[in-house]
């Protein structure tokens, strides 16, 4: 996973991680998966300053927007 985070297209990796977080945020079959996904996103955030010129920010913001649309804002965890 670390090699993917470091060597693949960072835009796609961030978008896929956010989509996975949206999909598995309330899944009781995999309770630890959202934590793992957030850890991967945090790891990517450490190198974001180096690769910000290569990122497609519109795709990333769209992924985050879609995530924010599906979460339950009444039950914040």
N, C-alpha and C positions, 0 to 999 in steps of 0.2 A: 504494500500500500504506500509506503514511503517513497518508493521509486516512481510510482504513478503520480504522487503529489508533486514530486520534484521535476519530473521529466516530460510530462504530458502537457497538452494545451491547458493552461490554467483556467481559462474561461469555461471550457467544457467541464473540467473537474469541479469547479465551484458550482456550476449549474446542476450537474448531476448530484452532487452532495446535497444541495438545497432541495432538489426534487425527491431524493431519498428521505430526507428529513420530513418533508411534507407527507410522504407515503407511510412512513413508519412511526410517526410521532405518537400515536395512541395505540400501536399494535402491542397487545399483551403477549403475543407469541415470541417477540424479540424485545424484551424490556430494556436491554442495555444498548441496543443499536442506535437510538437517537444520541446517547452520550458519546458513542464512538464517532458518529458523524460530526457532532459539534467539535470534538477534539481535532478531527481532520481539518475542519474549517478554520479552527484557531491556528493550527500549524501553517496553513496557507496564508493566514493573515500576517504572519511574521515576515513573509517574503514579498508581500504585496507591493511594497514601495519599490522593489527592484523590477517588478514586472508590470507595473501599472500602465506603461505605454503599450504593452502587448495585449492588454485585456479588452474585451468587447463589453464595455460597461452597460450598454443597453440590455444585452442578454442577461447579465448578472442581476441588474435591477429588476428586470421582468421576472426572473426566477424568485427573487425575494418578495416581489409584489404578489405573485401567485401564492407563495407560502403564507404571507400575511392575510390573504383573503380566506384561506381555509381554516386557520386556527380559530379556536373558540376564545373570543376576547373576554367572555364572562368568567371563565375558569382559567385564570393565569397561573402557570406553574413555573 
